[in-house]
């Protein structure tokens, strides 16, 4: 998608689109008593965050301006991009485009409003044009309109939204009166919608640009009244779109979900504690937590005859719980690694992933009555009347009867089958392939595939709401729930859900016209309203349960290797092994028996709810940090370092023992350099025109020329060299197993000294003449350029892992994996002056002196926590690529950008941390 968008921008530039964009003057604002300064989008009193629509964060449909979110009003979604070829203010603009018709746009919730006060806002630039293989042509078939929900709701379909008139005049795009509105605030926040409507899909490409959004309090103006007689480009149907209704905290690592429609309850299996969280569907509140014997890990879940059946993935059994009292009733033995489960007509079917079988349990006697071979890696189960459909990852869908007989197998679906759902009313079965990214529709009477669609991201579990005939899919890699028409597979909506993590994607259930999705990485359940009769309610504030919460030890599964080979995506060729496990994190090179820092051991808690885009905590007057790019670099990137002189970023690739090179001005990978060493690249540093890479398993450092990539030398250091830092002609290497730091002269490449500092030295931060080295045994040591230990800050305690340094203010930032804390140390007085506890385990750190911001990798959540370095208050929580169990080590700051290595994804995330120039 990114390449397609880049090509599109290039073609637009070659076609001469600048002639109608960049030549436009910056029109002055109409004068009024409370006028913002010109350009109004840049005025600090503008109520909009990023009214200039500058980049930008990635979505499933492209790049959306920072502080804004995309929405689809109806029909197929278009593509989004933030561009600078059509704009009116000095920065960027939001582009919405498609070769098809569309009705979609972007929205933002503005905060700090005063209820009862009138607010004026305007979309200053709203160009609509059509491209016929080149130049843009202004047309009257593309409409724009603006809207506001003064109650602050984020559903564009809500009756609370006040819409302005349609604007289908393509001739004038600047300061149109149709794009101006005055509304009365009803709370401290309101949501603004900028909508584009393309009605002609016959030929060419429909394009809309939004720019210069301005707003302020205007108590002198009356509220706007929509113009009479305007027509809308949207269909006249009253069908409601699914919307997010609530987010419920349930506990660590929720997996499968099942329902009891008679009592209006939802049951959620909690992997770590082998417990069940109970949700009341009428209030969408967690009402109870039920325990089993606590042995094994909860995975699949189903309900039948007043009992909840939980597959215990690591114990080859199923636990039974009384659904009235919550009492644990006992276990029933099944096959190896029981995964999915489903029930109907006094039967429960269990997919035993490791031994290729399906066990059938009689719910009256609570006994296993049959065990049937269905093929390698049966995963999830859905029932229809007296039989079950079981996805088989090695190939196809198996059909198993109530007596355990194998009634058939639909092999035409191919490999990677995972998600499975049925609709008995329409006699349809829905199957998702993680290998092919497809959703297939099966006729249950003929077992023939009657329809299929390919998704842009991997589909995991699926579910059908028979009342609305909507098909719901979990796209776990992008934390979205996709909704399709179950008959035509036409796309209806894409909805944001909670973080799935590597163990997520397989918990979804439908009851009472609500869809419940478990968010494994977030410890929550997202509730989707799927009925016009349901009034959206505010999302309750996340509250922690009394039960101790555990997230992500070394892996979600303490036994057996994972199913997937280490590739950037979840979907990979199945490795034939009887002990494979589908949802666990991707394995990397097996570490030595001695403790190794990438293995996670610290207990963490669920992430807190994301903060709204108020920008009130931002100490820097410039732009808020935002993700602007994801760069594929190769398998398992670890350390990362920047060279501001050469304008290059160097990334260590663990598996290939090589260095990936990124051009910082284009954010493109331009080369991969060999280290001439097979010891697995871990840390990376740059000084004196040379790249220094620690080779973790060969007790050495490989040295390359930073201009040509030519190998210069290998130098022996201590055992298991891990982190590395460089400055002013010196290189400091943390030798994890040797309890030491080696100092290398960058000019001669000779090792000058080795200093003993304490157990498990990990990551390094440098000033001109001193390196600060965090060591897991107890704190941080400062080591001079000659190898002498200057200070040893043991008071920071065990678990110290990463450091970042603020030279100007004599501050040191230290992450602790045992306590989940960030400590701020006065480097002159050697005392801790501030501490903050994070919602998850912090790993590597980076400090941007230009914005006074601290960036913290939270690998268990695949996020970066951005903090004000002076107060440690949160500024933003940004999603990066999956880290896996060996990620979280690679981060660097250069030229207003922050680069993060995503170990499991094989990518580097780029964060803009100043206003783009």
C-alpha positions in Angstrom: 0.0 0.0 0.0 2.8 2.4 0.9 4.4 1.9 -2.5 1.1 2.4 -4.3 0.6 5.6 -2.5 4.1 6.8 -3.2 3.6 6.0 -6.9 0.3 7.9 -6.8 2.0 11.0 -5.4 4.7 10.8 -8.1 2.3 10.5 -10.9 0.3 13.4 -9.6 3.4 15.5 -9.5 4.4 14.6 -13.0 0.9 15.3 -14.2 1.2 18.9 -13.2 -1.2 19.0 -10.3 0.8 21.7 -8.7 -0.8 24.1 -11.2 -4.1 24.1 -9.2 -2.7 23.6 -5.7 0.6 25.3 -4.9 -0.3 28.4 -6.9 -3.3 29.2 -4.7 -2.7 32.2 -2.4 -3.2 31.9 1.3 -6.5 33.7 1.6 -6.9 36.0 4.6 -9.6 35.0 7.1 -12.9 37.0 7.1 -12.5 39.6 9.8 -14.5 39.2 13.0 -14.1 40.3 16.6 -12.5 37.1 17.8 -10.4 36.4 14.7 -7.5 33.9 14.8 -4.2 35.1 13.3 -3.4 34.2 9.7 -2.9 31.4 8.8 -5.5 30.4 11.4 -4.6 26.7 11.4 -1.3 27.6 13.0 -2.7 29.9 15.6 -2.1 28.4 19.1 -5.7 29.4 20.0 -7.1 27.2 17.3 -9.3 24.6 19.0 -8.1 21.9 16.6 -5.0 19.8 17.2 -3.0 19.8 13.9 -5.4 22.0 11.9 -2.8 22.1 9.2 -3.3 18.3 8.7 0.4 17.4 8.8 1.6 13.8 8.9 0.5 11.4 10.2 -0.2 7.9 11.4 -0.8 4.7 9.5 -4.2 3.1 9.2 -5.4 0.1 7.2 -6.3 2.5 4.3 -3.2 4.7 4.3 -1.8 7.7 6.2 -4.1 10.0 8.2 -3.1 13.3 9.6 -1.9 13.3 13.2 -4.6 13.9 15.7 -7.3 12.9 13.2 -9.0 9.5 12.6 -10.6 8.1 9.5 -14.2 7.0 9.2 -16.3 5.3 6.6 -19.9 6.6 6.4 -21.1 4.0 4.0 -19.9 1.6 1.3 -16.3 0.7 0.4 -13.5 2.7 2.1 -11.3 4.9 0.0 -7.6 5.4 0.6 -6.1 8.1 2.7 -2.8 10.0 2.4 -1.1 13.1 3.8 0.4 15.0 0.9 2.1 18.4 0.2 1.1 18.7 -3.5 -2.3 20.3 -2.8 -2.5 22.6 0.2 -3.2 26.1 1.3 -1.3 26.6 4.5 2.5 26.2 4.8 2.3 22.5 5.7 0.4 19.5 4.4 -3.2 18.4 3.5 -5.3 15.3 4.0 -6.1 13.5 0.7 -9.0 11.0 0.3 -9.1 9.2 -3.0 -10.4 6.1 -4.8 -11.2 4.9 -8.3 -14.6 3.9 -6.9 -17.5 5.8 -5.3 -17.1 6.5 -1.6 -18.5 8.3 1.4 -15.9 8.7 4.1 -13.6 11.2 5.8 -11.7 12.2 8.9 -12.8 13.2 12.4 -11.3 14.8 15.5 -12.6 15.3 19.0 -11.8 18.8 20.3 -11.5 19.3 24.0 -11.6 22.0 26.7 -14.9 23.5 25.4 -17.3 25.3 27.7 -20.8 23.9 27.6 -23.4 26.4 26.4 -20.8 28.5 24.5 -21.1 28.8 20.7 -18.1 27.7 18.7 -17.2 28.6 15.1 -15.2 26.4 12.8 -14.3 26.3 9.1 -12.7 23.9 6.7 -10.6 26.5 4.7 -9.7 24.3 1.8 -11.7 21.5 0.3 -10.6 20.8 -3.2 -12.5 18.1 -5.2 -11.1 16.8 -8.5 -11.0 13.8 -10.8 -7.9 12.4 -12.4 -8.0 10.8 -15.8 -4.6 9.2 -16.1 -2.9 12.5 -15.3 -4.1 16.0 -14.6 -6.7 16.9 -12.1 -10.0 18.0 -13.5 -12.5 19.8 -11.3 -15.9 18.1 -11.3 -19.3 18.4 -9.7 -19.7 14.7 -8.9 -17.6 14.8 -5.7 -19.2 16.4 -2.7 -17.9 17.7 0.6 -19.6 18.5 3.8 -18.8 19.2 7.5 -20.5 18.0 10.6 -20.3 18.2 14.4 -21.5 16.0 17.2 -21.8 18.6 20.0 -22.1 15.7 22.6 -18.6 14.4 21.7 -19.7 11.1 20.2 -17.5 9.6 17.5 -20.1 7.9 15.3 -20.8 9.8 12.1 -24.1 7.9 11.8 -25.4 9.2 15.1 -28.5 11.3 15.1 -26.6 13.7 17.3 -24.5 14.8 14.4 -25.4 18.2 12.9 -24.5 18.2 9.2 -24.0 21.2 7.0 -25.1 21.4 3.4 -23.6 19.3 0.6 -21.0 21.1 -1.6 -20.7 19.6 -5.0 -19.4 22.7 -6.7 -15.9 21.8 -7.8 -14.9 25.2 -9.1 -14.1 27.0 -5.9 -12.4 25.2 -3.0 -11.2 28.0 -0.6 -13.2 29.5 2.3 -16.5 28.2 1.1 -19.5 29.2 3.3 -20.9 25.7 3.1 -17.7 24.6 5.0 -18.4 26.9 7.9 -20.5 26.1 11.0 -21.4 27.5 14.4 -22.5 25.0 17.1 -23.3 25.2 20.8 -21.1 22.9 22.9 -23.0 20.5 25.1 -20.1 19.2 27.1 -16.3 19.8 27.4 -15.7 18.2 24.0 -17.3 17.8 20.6 -16.4 15.8 17.5 -15.9 17.4 14.1 -16.4 15.5 10.9 -14.9 16.3 7.5 -16.7 14.2 4.9 -16.0 13.5 1.2 -18.6 11.9 -1.1 -17.7 10.6 -4.6 -20.8 9.7 -6.6 -19.2 8.8 -10.0 -17.2 5.6 -10.2 -17.3 5.2 -14.0 -13.8 6.2 -14.8 -10.7 8.0 -13.5 -9.9 8.5 -9.8 -11.9 10.6 -7.4 -9.8 12.9 -5.2 -10.5 15.2 -2.3 -8.1 17.4 -0.3 -8.8 18.8 3.2 -6.7 21.6 4.7 -6.6 24.5 7.1 -9.2 23.6 9.8 -9.7 26.5 12.2 -12.0 27.0 15.1 -12.6 29.2 18.2 -15.2 30.3 20.7 -17.7 32.7 19.2 -20.3 33.7 21.7 -21.3 36.6 19.4 -22.6 34.2 16.7 -25.9 32.2 16.6 -25.7 28.5 15.9 -25.8 27.5 12.2 -29.0 26.1 10.6 -28.4 23.6 7.8 -29.5 25.0 4.4 -32.9 23.8 3.3 -33.3 21.7 0.3 -29.8 20.3 0.2 -29.3 16.8 -1.1 -26.9 14.3 0.1 -24.8 11.8 -1.8 -25.4 9.1 0.8 -27.9 6.3 0.3 -31.4 6.7 1.7 -31.2 3.4 3.6 -31.6 3.6 7.4 -29.4 0.6 8.1 -27.1 1.4 11.0 -23.4 0.8 11.0 -21.7 -1.2 13.7 -20.0 1.1 16.3 -17.8 0.6 19.3 -20.0 0.6 22.4 -17.7 0.0 25.3 -14.3 -1.3 26.4 -14.2 -3.5 29.5 -11.2 -4.5 31.6 -11.3 -8.2 32.3 -7.8 -9.4 33.3 -4.5 -10.5 31.9 -4.5 -12.1 28.4 -8.1 -12.8 27.6 -8.5 -15.5 25.0 -11.7 -17.1 23.9 -15.2 -15.8 24.6 -18.5 -17.7 24.9 -22.1 -16.6 25.7 -25.2 -17.6 27.6 -28.0 -15.8 25.8 -30.6 -16.8 28.3 -28.9 -15.0 31.2 -27.4 -12.2 29.0 -23.9 -13.0 30.1 -20.5 -13.3 28.4 -17.7 -15.5 29.6 -14.1 -14.7 28.9 -11.2 -17.1 29.4 -8.1 -15.6 31.0 -5.0 -17.3 29.8 -2.5 -16.6 32.6 -4.8 -17.4 35.6 -6.9 -20.1 33.9 -9.9 -18.2 35.2 -13.2 -16.9 33.7 -14.3 -13.2 33.7 -18.0 -12.8 33.6 -19.7 -9.8 31.8 -23.3 -8.6 32.1 -24.4 -7.7 28.6 -27.1 -5.3 29.8 -24.6 -3.1 31.6 -21.3 -4.2 29.9 -19.6 -4.5 33.2 -17.4 -7.2 34.6 -19.4 -8.8 37.4 -17.3 -11.8 38.6 -14.2 -13.8 38.2 -14.3 -17.6 38.5 -11.4 -19.8 39.2 -10.6 -23.3 38.0 -7.8 -25.5 39.5 -5.4 -22.9 38.2 -3.4 -25.5 36.3 -2.6 -25.0 32.6 -3.7 -22.0 30.6 -7.1 -21.1 29.5 -7.5 -21.1 25.7 -10.9 -22.2 24.2 -14.2 -21.6 25.8 -17.8 -22.7 25.2 -21.1 -22.9 27.1 -23.6 -25.7 27.2 -26.3 -27.0 29.6 -25.5 -24.5 32.4 -21.8 -25.1 32.3 -18.7 -23.3 31.0 -16.1 -25.6 29.3 -12.6 -24.3 29.2 -9.7 -25.9 27.2 -6.5 -26.1 29.3 -4.0 -25.7 26.6 -1.0 -27.1 28.5 -2.8 -29.8 30.5 -4.6 -31.8 27.8 -7.9 -31.4 29.6 -11.1 -29.3 29.8 -12.2 -27.6 33.0 -15.9 -27.5 33.8 -17.5 -24.6 35.7 -21.0 -24.2 37.0 -22.4 -21.2 35.1 -24.8 -20.3 38.0 -22.4 -20.4 41.0 -19.0 -20.2 39.3 -17.9 -23.4 41.2 -15.1 -25.4 39.6 -16.6 -28.9 38.9 -13.5 -30.8 37.6 -11.6 -31.7 34.5 -12.2 -34.0 31.5 -9.3 -35.4 29.7 -9.0 -34.7 25.9 -6.2 -34.6 23.4 -2.8 -32.8 23.4 -2.9 -29.0 23.4 -6.7 -28.5 23.3 -7.3 -25.2 21.6 -10.8 -24.2 20.2 -14.1 -25.4 21.5 -17.8 -25.1 20.6 -21.0 -26.7 21.8 -24.5 -27.6 20.6 -27.2 -30.2 21.3 -25.6 -31.8 24.4 -22.2 -32.0 22.7 -18.9 -30.2 23.1 -16.3 -30.4 20.3 -12.6 -29.8 21.3 -9.9 -29.2 18.7 -6.7 -30.8 20.0 -4.1 -28.9 18.1 -1.0 -31.0 18.8 -2.3 -34.4 18.0 -4.5 -33.6 15.1 -7.8 -34.8 16.7 -11.2 -33.6 17.8 -12.6 -34.8 21.1 -16.4 -35.0 21.6 -17.7 -34.6 25.1 -21.2 -35.6 26.2 -22.5 -32.7 28.3 -24.9 -34.9 30.3 -22.3 -37.4 31.5 -19.3 -35.0 31.2 -17.4 -37.8 29.5 -15.4 -37.9 26.3 -17.3 -40.2 24.0 -15.1 -40.0 20.9 -11.8 -38.8 19.6 -11.4 -38.4 15.8 -8.4 -37.7 13.6 -9.0 -34.7 11.3 -5.5 -33.6 10.2 -2.6 -31.6 11.5 -3.2 -28.6 13.7 -7.0 -28.3 14.2 -7.6 -24.8 15.7 -11.1 -23.3 16.1 -14.5 -24.8 16.1 -18.0 -23.7 15.1 -21.2 -25.7 15.4 -24.3 -26.1 13.3 -27.1 -28.3 14.6 -25.6 -31.8 15.2 -22.2 -31.3 13.7 -19.1 -29.1 14.1 -16.9 -27.4 11.6 -13.2 -27.4 12.6 -10.5 -25.3 11.0 -7.4 -27.4 10.2 -4.3 -25.3 9.7 -2.5 -27.9 7.7 -5.4 -27.8 5.2 -9.1 -27.3 5.0 -12.1 -27.6 7.3 -13.2 -30.9 8.9 -16.8 -31.7 9.6 -17.3 -33.9 12.8 -20.6 -35.3 13.9 -22.1 -35.6 17.3 -20.9 -39.1 17.6 -17.4 -38.2 16.6 -17.6 -39.5 13.1 -15.7 -37.5 10.4 -18.5 -36.5 8.0 -16.3 -34.7 5.5 -13.5 -32.4 4.9 -13.4 -29.3 2.7 -9.9 -29.5 1.3 -10.2 -26.9 -1.4 -9.7 -24.1 1.1 -6.0 -24.9 1.4 -3.7 -24.3 4.3 -3.7 -21.8 7.2 -7.3 -22.2 8.1 -8.1 -20.7 11.4 -11.2 -18.6 12.0 -14.5 -20.4 11.6 -18.2 -19.3 12.0 -21.6 -20.6 11.0 -25.1 -19.2 10.3 -27.7 -22.0 10.5 -30.4 -19.7 9.2 -28.7 -19.2 5.9 -26.8 -22.5 5.9 -23.5 -20.8 5.4 -20.0 -21.5 6.9 -17.3 -18.8 7.0 -13.6 -19.8 7.1 -10.5 -17.5 7.4 -7.1 -18.5 6.1 -4.0 -17.0 7.8 -1.8 -18.2 4.9 -3.8 -16.6 2.1 -5.5 -13.8 4.0 -8.9 -14.9 2.6 -12.4 -15.2 3.9 -14.3 -18.1 2.2 -18.1 -18.7 2.3 -19.1 -22.4 2.2 -22.6 -23.8 1.3 -23.3 -26.1 4.2 -25.5 -28.3 2.0 -23.0 -28.9 -0.7 -19.7 -28.1 1.1 -18.8 -26.0 -1.9 -17.0 -22.7 -1.7 -19.4 -20.2 -3.1 -17.6 -16.9 -2.5 -14.3 -15.6 -1.2 -12.5 -12.3 -0.6 -8.9 -11.4 0.1 -8.1 -9.1 3.0 -5.2 -6.7 3.2 -4.3 -8.0 6.6 -4.4 -11.5 8.2 -7.9 -12.5 9.4 -8.1 -14.5 12.6 -11.3 -15.5 14.4 -14.7 -14.7 12.8 -18.3 -14.5 14.0 -21.7 -13.9 12.4 -24.6 -11.9 13.8 -27.6 -13.7 12.3 -29.9 -10.8 13.2 -28.1 -8.3 11.0 -26.4 -10.8 8.6 -23.0 -9.1 9.4 -19.7 -11.0 9.4 -17.1 -9.8 11.9 -13.4 -10.6 11.5 -10.5 -9.9 13.8 -7.5 -8.4 12.0 -5.2 -8.9 14.9 -2.0 -7.5 13.3 -3.6 -4.1 13.0 -6.0 -4.2 16.0 -9.1 -3.8 14.0 -12.5 -5.6 13.6 -13.7 -5.7 10.0 -17.4 -6.0 9.3 -18.8 -7.4 6.0 -22.2 -8.2 4.6 -22.4 -12.0 5.2 -24.1 -12.6 1.9 -22.1 -10.4 -0.5 -18.9 -9.9 1.5 -19.2 -6.2 0.8 -17.2 -4.2 3.3 -19.4 -2.3 5.8 -17.0 -1.0 8.4 -13.5 -1.2 10.0 -13.5 -0.6 13.8 -10.5 0.0 16.1 -10.3 -2.6 19.0 -7.8 -3.1 21.8 -4.3 -4.3 21.4 -4.2 -8.0 20.4 -0.5 -8.8 20.8 1.1 -12.0 19.6 -1.4 -14.2 21.6 -4.6 -12.4 20.4 -7.1 -12.7 17.6 -9.1 -15.8 18.6 -11.8 -14.4 21.0 -15.1 -13.2 19.5 -18.7 -13.9 20.2 -22.2 -12.4 19.4 -25.1 -12.0 21.8 -28.0 -9.5 22.1 -26.9 -7.7 18.9 -23.5 -7.0 20.5 -20.2 -8.4 19.4 -17.6 -9.0 22.1 -13.9 -9.2 21.1 -11.1 -10.1 23.5 -8.0 -7.9 23.3 -5.2 -10.2 24.5 -2.5 -7.6 24.7 -4.7 -5.0 26.4 -6.4 -7.2 29.0 -9.8 -5.9 27.8 -12.9 -6.8 25.8 -14.2 -4.4 23.1 -18.0 -4.3 22.7 -19.4 -3.5 19.2 -23.0 -2.4 18.9 -24.6 -4.1 15.9 -28.2 -2.9 16.0 -30.1 0.3 15.3 -32.1 -0.3 18.5 -29.1 -0.1 20.7 -28.2 3.4 22.0 -24.4 3.9 22.2 -23.2 4.3 25.7 -20.0 5.9 27.0 -17.1 3.5 27.4 -16.6 2.8 31.1 -13.4 3.8 32.7 -11.0 0.9 32.9 -10.7 -0.4 36.5 -8.4 -3.1 37.7 -9.9 -6.2 39.2 -9.0 -7.4 42.7 -7.4 -10.5 41.2 -3.7 -10.1 40.6 -3.1 -9.5 36.9 -0.2 -11.0 35.0 0.8 -10.2 31.5 3.4 -11.8 29.3 6.1 -13.8 30.9 8.7 -15.1 28.5 5.9 -16.3 26.2 2.2 -16.7 26.5 2.8 -20.5 26.6 5.4 -22.0 28.9 5.8 -25.1 26.8 6.3 -26.1 23.2 7.8 -23.9 20.4 5.6 -21.5 18.4 4.0 -22.4 15.1 5.4 -19.6 12.9 8.8 -19.1 11.4 10.3 -15.7 12.2 8.8 -13.5 9.5 7.5 -10.0 9.8 3.9 -11.1 9.7 1.9 -13.7 11.6 1.1 -15.8 8.6 3.8 -18.1 7.7 4.4 -21.6 6.4 3.5 -24.2 9.0 6.4 -26.1 10.4 5.4 -29.7 10.7 5.9 -30.5 14.4 3.5 -32.1 16.8 4.2 -29.5 19.5 3.5 -26.4 17.5 1.2 -23.7 19.0 -0.6 -21.2 16.8 -0.9 -18.0 18.8 2.4 -17.8 20.7 5.2 -15.4 19.9 7.7 -16.1 17.2 10.8 -17.8 18.5 14.3 -16.6 17.7 17.7 -18.1 18.2 17.8 -20.2 21.4 19.7 -18.3 24.1 22.4 -19.9 26.3 21.3 -21.4 29.6 22.6 -18.3 31.4 20.2 -15.5 32.0 19.8 -13.3 28.8 18.3 -9.9 28.9 15.7 -10.2 26.1 13.8 -12.9 27.9 11.0 -11.1 29.8 10.5 -12.0 33.4 8.9 -9.0 35.0 5.2 -9.0 35.8 3.2 -6.3 34.0 -0.3 -4.9 34.2 -2.8 -4.1 31.5 -2.3 -0.9 29.5 -4.3 2.1 30.6 -6.9 3.6 28.3 -5.4 5.8 25.6 -5.5 9.5 26.4 -7.6 11.8 24.2 -5.7 14.1 21.8 -5.9 17.2 24.1 -2.2 18.1 23.7 -2.4 19.7 27.1 0.5 17.7 28.5 2.8 18.6 25.6 5.6 20.9 26.9 6.9 21.5 23.4 5.2 24.1 21.4 5.8 22.2 18.2 3.9 19.2 16.7 2.9 16.2 18.7 4.9 13.0 18.1 3.4 10.8 15.4 4.3 7.6 13.5 5.2 8.5 9.9 6.7 5.4 8.4 7.3 1.6 8.8 10.4 0.4 7.0 11.1 -3.3 6.3 14.7 -4.1 7.1 15.1 -7.8 7.5 14.6 -10.6 10.1 14.9 -9.7 13.8 16.3 -6.2 14.0 18.0 -5.5 17.3 20.2 -2.5 18.0 19.9 0.7 16.1 22.1 3.8 15.7 22.1 7.0 13.6 24.9 8.9 11.8 23.8 12.5 11.5 26.7 13.4 9.2 26.0 10.7 6.6 22.3 10.9 7.3 22.0 7.2 7.8 20.4 4.8 10.2 22.2 1.5 10.9 20.2 -1.5 12.2 21.6 -4.8 13.5 20.0 -7.9 12.0 20.3 -10.7 14.5 19.7 -13.8 12.4 21.9 -12.9 9.4 24.6 -11.1 11.6 24.4 -8.1 9.3 23.6 -4.4 9.2 20.7 -2.9 7.4 21.3 0.7 6.2 18.4 3.3 6.0 18.7 6.6 4.2 17.3 9.1 6.7 16.2 11.6 4.1 14.0 9.1 2.3 13.3 6.6 5.0 14.2 3.8 2.6 16.4 0.8 3.2 19.4 1.2 0.8 21.7 -1.6 1.7 22.5 -4.7 3.8 26.1 -5.0 4.9 27.8 -8.2 6.1 29.7 -8.1 9.4 32.0 -11.0 8.3 31.1 -12.6 11.6 28.5 -15.3 12.4 28.0 -14.2 16.0 24.5 -12.6 15.7 24.4 -8.8 15.6 23.0 -7.3 18.7 24.0 -3.7 19.6 25.0 -1.0 17.1 26.9 2.2 17.5 28.6 4.8 15.2 31.6 7.1 15.6 34.6 8.3 13.6 32.9 7.1 10.3 32.7 3.5 11.5 29.9 1.2 12.6 30.5 -1.0 15.7 28.3 -4.0 16.1 28.4 -6.4 19.1 28.3 -10.0 18.0 26.4 -11.6 20.8 27.5 -15.2 20.5 31.1 -14.8 19.4 32.3 -12.5 22.2 33.4 -9.9 19.6 32.7 -6.6 18.0 32.6 -6.3 14.2 33.7 -3.0 12.7 32.6 -1.6 9.3 33.2 1.5 7.3 30.1 3.7 7.6 30.4 5.0 4.1 31.1 1.9 2.0 30.1 -1.0 4.4 33.5 -2.5 3.9 34.5 -4.8 6.8 37.5 -3.4 8.8 38.1 -5.8 11.7 36.7 -8.0 14.4 37.8 -7.3 18.0 37.5 -9.7 20.9 35.6 -8.4 24.0 33.9 -10.1 26.9 31.3 -12.9 26.9 27.9 -12.2 25.4 28.5 -8.5 24.4 25.1 -6.9 24.4 24.6 -3.1 24.3 27.1 -0.6 22.8 27.6 3.1 22.8 30.0 5.4 21.1 31.1 9.0 21.3 34.1 11.2 20.6 36.4 8.4 19.3 35.5 5.8 22.0 33.2 2.8 22.0 31.9 1.2 25.2 30.7 -2.5 25.0 28.5 -4.1 27.8 29.6 -7.7 28.2 26.5 -9.3 29.7 28.0 -12.5 30.9 31.4 -11.2 31.9 30.0 -8.5 34.2 32.2 -6.0 32.4 32.5 -3.1 30.0 35.1 -3.0 27.2 36.4 0.3 25.9 37.6 0.4 22.3 39.6 3.2 20.6 37.6 3.9 17.4 40.6 5.1 15.4 42.9 2.1 16.1 40.0 -0.3 16.8 42.1 -1.7 19.7 40.5 -2.6 23.0 42.0 -0.2 25.6 40.5 -1.5 28.8 37.9 -3.7 30.4 36.2 -2.7 33.7 34.2 -4.9 36.0 30.9 -3.3 37.0 28.4 -5.9 38.2 26.0 -8.7 37.0 24.4 -8.5 33.6 25.5 -5.2 31.9 22.8 -4.5 29.3 22.4 -1.2 27.4 24.6 1.9 27.1 24.2 5.7 26.8 27.1 8.0 26.2 28.2 11.6 26.6 31.5 12.9 25.1 33.8 11.3 27.6 31.6 9.0 29.8 29.3 6.0 29.2 26.4 5.1 31.4 25.9 1.3 31.5 22.8 -0.2 33.1 23.3 -3.6 34.7 20.6 -6.0 35.8 22.4 -6.9 39.0 21.8 -3.6 40.6 22.1 -0.2 38.9 24.1 2.0 36.6 27.8 2.4 36.3 29.5 5.4 34.7 32.7 4.4 32.8 35.3 6.9 31.6 36.9 6.8 28.1 40.0 5.1 29.7 37.9 2.4 31.3 38.0 3.8 34.8 34.7 3.5 36.8 33.6 7.0 37.7 30.5 6.1 39.8 28.4 3.1 40.5 24.7 4.0 41.2 23.7 0.7 42.9 20.7 2.4 44.6 18.7 1.9 41.4 18.3 -1.7 42.3 18.2 -5.0 40.4 16.4 -5.1 37.0 18.1 -1.9 35.7 18.2 -2.3 31.9 18.4 0.8 29.7 19.7 4.3 30.0 19.3 7.7 28.3 21.1 10.8 29.1 20.2 14.5 29.1 23.7 16.2 29.0 22.4 19.8 29.2 20.4 19.2 32.4 22.7 16.6 34.0 19.9 14.0 34.0 20.0 10.3 33.5 16.9 8.2 32.7 17.0 4.5 33.8 14.4 1.8 33.0 13.9 -1.0 35.5 12.3 -4.3 34.2 11.7 -5.6 37.7 9.8 -2.7 39.1 8.4 -1.3 35.8 9.8 2.1 36.7 11.6 4.9 35.1 14.0 6.7 37.4 15.5 10.1 36.9 19.0 10.5 38.3 20.9 13.8 39.0 24.3 12.9 37.5 26.1 15.5 39.6 24.7 14.5 42.9 24.1 10.8 42.0 20.7 10.8 43.6 17.3 9.7 42.2 15.2 12.9 41.9 12.0 11.4 40.4 10.3 8.0 39.6 7.3 6.9 37.7 5.7 3.4 37.5 4.6 2.4 34.0 1.6 0.2 33.0 4.0 -2.3 31.3 7.6 -3.3 31.4 10.0 -0.6 30.0 12.9 -1.6 27.9 15.1 0.7 25.8 15.0 4.5 26.1 15.8 7.5 24.0 15.9 11.2 24.8 15.2 14.0 22.3 16.9 17.2 23.6 15.1 19.3 21.0 11.7 18.6 22.4 12.7 17.5 25.9 10.8 14.2 25.4 11.7 10.7 26.7 10.7 7.8 24.5 10.2 4.4 26.2 9.7 1.1 24.4 7.0 -1.1 25.9 7.6 -4.3 24.0 4.8 -6.3 25.6 2.3 -3.8 24.2 4.1 -3.0 21.0 4.0 0.6 21.9 6.2 3.6 22.7 5.4 5.7 25.7 6.3 9.3 25.1 6.9 11.4 28.3 7.7 15.0 29.2 11.3 14.5 30.4 10.9 17.3 33.0 7.7 16.0 34.6 7.5 12.4 33.3 3.8 13.1 32.4 2.6 11.2 29.4 2.3 13.0 26.1 1.4 10.1 23.8 1.2 6.4 23.5 2.1 5.3 20.0 1.8 1.9 18.4 4.9 0.4 16.8 5.5 -3.0 15.2 5.4 -6.3 17.1 8.4 -6.7 19.3 8.2 -10.4 20.2 10.1 -11.9 23.1 13.5 -10.5 21.9 12.5 -7.0 21.0 12.6 -3.7 22.8 16.3 -3.0 22.6 16.6 -0.8 19.5 15.8 3.0 19.6 17.7 6.1 18.5 17.0 9.8 17.9 18.3 11.7 15.0 17.3 15.0 13.3 13.9 15.3 14.9 12.9 11.7 14.3 12.9 8.6 16.5 13.7 5.2 15.0 12.5 1.9 16.7 13.5 -1.6 15.8 10.6 -4.0 15.7 12.2 -7.4 16.3 9.2 -9.6 15.5 8.0 -7.6 12.6 11.3 -7.2 10.8 10.7 -3.4 10.5 11.7 0.0 11.8 9.1 2.4 13.0 9.8 6.1 12.3 8.3 8.7 14.6 8.3 12.4 13.7 9.1 14.5 16.8 9.1 18.0 15.5 7.1 19.8 12.9 8.0 18.6 9.4 9.9 21.1 7.3 
